[in-house]
Structures are given as structure tokens and as C-alpha cells.
Amino acid sequence: MTSTYPAWLSGLESDGAAAGAEPGFASVEELRAHRKRMLVTSYRLFGAFGWGSLGDGHITARDPERTDAMWLIRHGVPFHRTTLDDLVLVGTEGRVEEGGGSINMTAYYIHAPIHEARPEAVAVAHTHTPYATPWAANMEGFRMICQEATAFFDDHEVYEGEEVQVSDFDTGKKIAATLGDAKAVLLRNHGPVTVGASVEEAIGWFLMLERVAEVHVKAPDARPISDEAAAIAAREIGHMSSALYVFEYAVASKLPAGAVE
């Protein structure tokens, strides 16, 4: 696929997705502004899919300077209405250090331990979706029954803890430990979590994961391809560039063009 990101979107040129997770910036302030724009875009994208309409779910982006802090939507904002002013900087113990309003502490308990355990992870995404949430109740990982599934070949985990309400940091640390170095973890009876070296990557994996879960729910008796075939496909489908392209096309398909404000 060849394409160009709109300038308001990410600044990546057609070959940029293969080159790195984020485009280069002259200053930490510019990188911060980019991550915040991508975060707002991602919340709006989740809203366009109808996700988070009951206040469930959250997406976070690590601050490039305060690397122990993350940007998050303030509590009570519908995803599809998210603006830059709705983002708050969350630090230690879930304290809001910049921006106004409170947060959903579950977001802190799930996301902060993952950011802590995965210093290369810029973004973490989680919400309750129509297919990945019911599939997670099976306590089973994905089989290689569709193209997108190969993106998660030997690269996703299942958290088997019964804490469907994550209400403390220690539970989040257990989730992070289960995730390990993988790009995704399915929380039992709860829903999916994905990570990425950029906001765009984390969301791209999330979108692909939901597609995989849909196939599993709709085709429970499907025959998987061999591990050998899955490993070959995973070299391309599981590459970062696939997630970035998925993000790009989803934004182009679901959101109106224009600057994020």
C-alpha cells in the first residue's frame, strides 16, 4: 500500500510508517503536541466506532519529557467530542498535574503499570468492544483463522485474573506482567489492551484485534492455518507499518478531515 498521511494527522510521509513509529520533531514541545493530537484523534475514532459510549475505556500517551506521566482524557467527556482541552497529564498515584477535571482511576490502575513496565511503549489502549470483550470471556487466545490474526501470532497474552474491576495498582502490575513484551493482552471477562511505540501503532493494533475477535466469535469452528504459514504472514501483517496503515485508513474512513483542536 502507498499513501500519505494528511498533515493534520501525523506528519508521516508514504514511507514514514515503515521508518518509525513517530515522525521526527525539532523539540519535545512539538512531540508532545503531536502525541496529544493523535490521542484526541484516537478517542474520536473510538467514538466513531461506537466504543466507550457508556464511559468505558481509555487511551493514554506517555509524556515525552515527564516520562513517568501520561496524557489521558478527563472523566465524563464523550469520546467523539474529545478536544485537546479535555486532556490531562496524570502523574504518580493518579494525580492530575496539568489540565482540569478528574480522571477514571481505573485508567491509571491499568495503564500506569504498563507504561512503567514497558518504557518503549508510548501508548496504551483499552475499551470494551462488541467482539473482543465477549471473546475474552472464553479465556482463550487467538487462533490463526484470519489474515489479521497473524499480527498477533506468538504476540498476545491472556490475563486470567478475575479482577474485572481493576481497582488498585497491584492488579495493574499483574496485567503488565502477563502482557510482557507482547503487543496485546486479553483481560478475562473484561476486554482487550494494546500497546505501541506511538499512539497510532497502539490504536492500529487495537482495531486489528477487534477484527480478529469478530472472526473468532462468528466462526467458532474455523480451521486455522499452520504455525509455519502464520509465522510467514506475521512478518508483514505483524510489522509496525501494518498498524500505522490501519490507523490511517480508519481515520480517513471514519473521521472528517480537519485540524484537531
C-alpha positions as CSV (number, residue, x, y, z in Angstrom):
1,M,0.0,0.0,0.0
2,T,1.2,3.5,-0.7
3,S,-0.4,6.5,0.9
4,T,0.3,9.8,2.5
5,Y,-0.9,10.9,5.9
6,P,-2.7,14.3,5.9
7,A,-0.6,16.9,7.5
8,W,-3.0,17.4,10.3
9,L,-2.9,13.7,11.1
10,S,0.6,12.5,11.9
11,G,3.1,14.1,9.5
12,L,4.3,10.7,8.3
13,E,5.0,10.5,4.5
14,S,4.2,7.5,2.5
15,D,7.3,5.6,3.5
16,G,7.4,7.0,7.0
17,A,5.3,4.2,8.5
18,A,8.0,1.7,7.7
19,A,10.7,4.1,9.0
20,G,9.5,4.6,12.5
21,A,6.6,4.9,14.9
22,E,6.6,8.7,15.1
23,P,7.9,11.3,12.8
24,G,10.9,13.4,13.8
25,F,10.4,16.7,15.7
26,A,12.6,19.6,16.4
27,S,11.6,19.9,20.1
28,V,10.0,18.0,22.9
29,E,7.2,20.5,22.8
30,E,6.4,19.6,19.2
31,L,6.5,15.9,20.0
32,R,4.1,16.4,23.0
33,A,1.7,18.4,20.8
34,H,1.8,15.6,18.2
35,R,1.0,12.9,20.7
36,K,-1.8,14.9,22.2
37,R,-3.3,15.4,18.7
38,M,-3.0,11.7,18.0
39,L,-4.7,11.0,21.4
40,V,-7.6,13.2,20.6
41,T,-7.9,11.7,17.1
42,S,-7.9,8.2,18.7
43,Y,-10.6,9.0,21.2
44,R,-12.7,10.4,18.4
45,L,-12.1,7.3,16.3
46,F,-13.2,5.0,19.1
47,G,-16.3,7.2,19.4
48,A,-16.9,6.8,15.7
49,F,-16.9,3.1,16.1
50,G,-19.4,3.5,19.0
51,W,-16.9,2.3,21.6
52,G,-16.7,3.9,25.0
53,S,-20.3,5.2,24.8
54,L,-21.0,4.0,28.3
55,G,-17.9,5.7,29.7
56,D,-15.9,2.5,29.5
57,G,-12.3,2.5,28.2
58,H,-9.3,4.8,28.0
59,I,-6.3,5.6,25.8
60,T,-3.1,7.0,27.2
61,A,0.1,8.6,25.8
62,R,3.4,8.9,27.6
63,D,4.6,12.5,28.0
64,P,8.0,12.8,26.1
65,E,9.6,14.9,28.9
66,R,7.8,13.7,32.0
67,T,8.2,10.0,31.1
68,D,6.6,8.9,34.3
69,A,3.4,10.8,33.4
70,M,0.8,10.1,30.8
71,W,-1.9,12.1,29.0
72,L,-5.5,10.9,29.4
73,I,-9.0,12.2,28.7
74,R,-10.6,13.8,31.8
75,H,-13.6,11.9,33.3
76,G,-17.0,12.5,31.7
77,V,-16.1,13.5,28.2
78,P,-17.8,11.5,25.4
79,F,-15.1,10.1,23.2
80,H,-16.5,11.6,19.9
81,R,-16.4,15.1,21.5
82,T,-12.9,15.0,22.8
83,T,-10.7,18.1,22.3
84,L,-7.2,19.0,23.3
85,D,-8.6,20.9,26.3
86,D,-10.1,17.6,27.6
87,L,-6.6,16.0,28.0
88,V,-5.0,16.0,31.4
89,L,-1.5,15.0,32.5
90,V,-1.6,12.2,35.1
91,G,1.4,11.6,37.4
92,T,2.2,9.4,40.4
93,E,-0.7,7.9,42.3
94,G,-3.1,9.2,39.6
95,R,-2.7,12.8,40.4
96,V,-3.8,15.3,37.8
97,E,-0.8,17.6,37.3
98,E,-1.9,19.6,34.3
99,G,-5.4,20.3,32.9
100,G,-8.7,20.5,34.7
101,G,-11.0,17.8,35.9
102,S,-10.8,14.4,37.5
103,I,-10.0,11.0,35.9
104,N,-11.3,7.5,35.8
105,M,-8.9,5.9,38.3
106,T,-9.2,2.5,36.6
107,A,-7.4,4.1,33.7
108,Y,-4.5,4.8,36.0
109,Y,-4.5,1.4,37.6
110,I,-4.4,-0.4,34.2
111,H,-2.3,1.9,32.1
112,A,0.3,3.3,34.5
113,P,1.8,-0.1,35.4
114,I,2.1,-1.0,31.7
115,H,3.8,2.3,30.9
116,E,6.1,1.6,33.9
117,A,7.0,-1.9,32.8
118,R,7.3,-1.0,29.1
119,P,9.5,2.1,28.8
120,E,9.4,1.8,25.0
121,A,5.6,1.9,24.9
122,V,4.3,5.4,24.2
123,A,0.6,4.5,24.2
124,V,-1.8,2.0,25.8
125,A,-5.4,1.5,24.6
126,H,-8.3,-0.3,26.3
127,T,-12.1,-0.3,25.9
128,H,-14.9,-2.7,25.9
129,T,-15.7,-3.8,22.4
130,P,-18.6,-5.9,20.8
131,Y,-16.3,-8.8,20.0
132,A,-13.0,-8.8,21.9
133,T,-14.8,-8.4,25.2
134,P,-17.0,-11.5,24.8
135,W,-14.1,-13.4,23.3
136,A,-12.0,-12.6,26.3
137,A,-14.6,-14.3,28.5
138,N,-13.5,-17.6,26.9
139,M,-10.1,-17.2,28.4
140,E,-8.6,-18.3,25.1
141,G,-6.0,-16.7,22.9
142,F,-6.4,-16.2,19.2
143,R,-6.1,-19.0,16.6
144,M,-4.7,-18.2,13.2
145,I,-8.1,-18.2,11.4
146,C,-7.8,-14.9,9.5
147,Q,-5.2,-12.7,8.0
148,E,-5.3,-10.1,10.8
149,A,-4.8,-12.8,13.4
150,T,-1.3,-13.4,12.2
151,A,-0.4,-9.9,13.5
152,F,-0.8,-11.5,17.0
153,F,1.0,-14.8,16.3
154,D,3.0,-15.5,19.4
155,D,2.5,-11.8,20.3
156,H,-0.5,-11.7,22.6
157,E,-1.4,-13.0,26.0
158,V,-4.5,-13.7,28.2
159,Y,-4.8,-12.4,31.7
160,E,-6.7,-14.9,33.7
161,G,-7.3,-12.9,36.9
162,E,-10.9,-12.4,38.0
163,E,-10.5,-8.7,38.7
164,V,-13.0,-7.4,36.2
165,Q,-13.0,-4.1,38.2
166,V,-9.3,-3.1,38.3
167,S,-9.2,-1.0,41.5
168,D,-5.6,-1.0,42.5
169,F,-2.1,-0.6,41.2
170,D,-1.0,-4.1,42.1
171,T,-3.7,-5.6,39.8
172,G,-2.4,-3.4,37.0
173,K,1.1,-4.7,37.7
174,K,-0.1,-8.3,37.3
175,I,-1.7,-7.3,34.0
176,A,1.6,-5.7,32.9
177,A,3.5,-8.8,33.9
178,T,1.1,-11.0,31.9
179,L,1.4,-8.7,28.9
180,G,5.2,-8.9,29.0
181,D,6.7,-7.9,25.7
182,A,3.6,-8.7,23.6
183,K,1.6,-6.1,21.7
184,A,-1.8,-7.1,23.3
185,V,-3.4,-8.8,26.3
186,L,-6.9,-10.0,26.6
187,L,-8.3,-9.4,30.1
188,R,-10.6,-12.2,31.2
189,N,-14.3,-11.3,31.2
190,H,-13.2,-7.7,30.5
191,G,-11.7,-6.7,27.2
192,P,-8.5,-6.0,25.2
193,V,-5.5,-3.9,25.8
194,T,-2.9,-3.0,23.2
195,V,0.4,-1.1,23.3
196,G,2.5,0.7,20.8
197,A,5.6,2.8,20.3
198,S,3.2,5.5,19.1
199,V,-0.4,6.3,19.7
200,E,-1.1,5.4,16.1
201,E,0.5,2.0,16.4
202,A,-1.4,1.1,19.6
203,I,-4.7,2.1,18.0
204,G,-3.9,0.2,14.8
205,W,-3.3,-3.0,16.7
206,F,-6.5,-2.4,18.7
207,L,-8.5,-2.1,15.5
208,M,-7.0,-5.2,14.1
209,L,-7.5,-7.1,17.3
210,E,-11.2,-6.3,17.3
211,R,-11.5,-7.6,13.7
212,V,-9.8,-10.8,14.8
213,A,-12.1,-11.2,17.7
214,E,-15.1,-10.7,15.4
215,V,-13.9,-13.6,13.2
216,H,-13.5,-15.8,16.2
217,V,-17.0,-15.1,17.5
218,K,-18.6,-15.5,14.1
219,A,-16.6,-18.5,13.0
220,P,-16.0,-20.6,16.2
221,D,-15.3,-23.8,14.2
222,A,-12.9,-22.2,11.7
223,R,-9.8,-24.1,10.8
224,P,-6.6,-22.3,11.5
225,I,-3.6,-22.1,9.1
226,S,-0.4,-23.8,10.2
227,D,2.1,-22.1,12.5
228,E,4.6,-22.1,9.7
229,A,2.2,-20.2,7.4
230,A,1.2,-17.9,10.3
231,A,4.8,-17.1,11.0
232,I,5.4,-16.1,7.4
233,A,2.4,-13.8,7.3
234,A,3.3,-12.3,10.6
235,R,6.5,-10.9,9.2
236,E,4.4,-8.4,7.3
237,I,1.0,-8.3,9.0
238,G,2.6,-8.1,12.4
239,H,5.0,-5.3,11.4
240,M,4.5,-1.9,12.9
241,S,3.8,-0.4,9.5
242,S,0.6,-2.5,9.3
243,A,-0.8,-0.9,12.4
244,L,0.1,2.6,11.2
245,Y,-1.7,2.0,7.9
246,V,-4.7,0.6,9.6
247,F,-4.8,3.7,11.8
248,E,-4.5,5.9,8.7
249,Y,-7.3,4.3,6.8
250,A,-9.6,4.1,9.8
251,V,-9.2,7.8,10.4
252,A,-9.7,8.6,6.7
253,S,-12.8,6.4,6.7
254,K,-14.4,7.4,10.0
255,L,-13.5,11.0,10.8
256,P,-13.9,14.3,8.9
257,A,-10.7,15.9,7.6
258,G,-9.6,18.9,9.5
259,A,-7.3,20.1,12.3
260,V,-7.6,18.6,15.8
261,E,-8.3,21.3,18.3
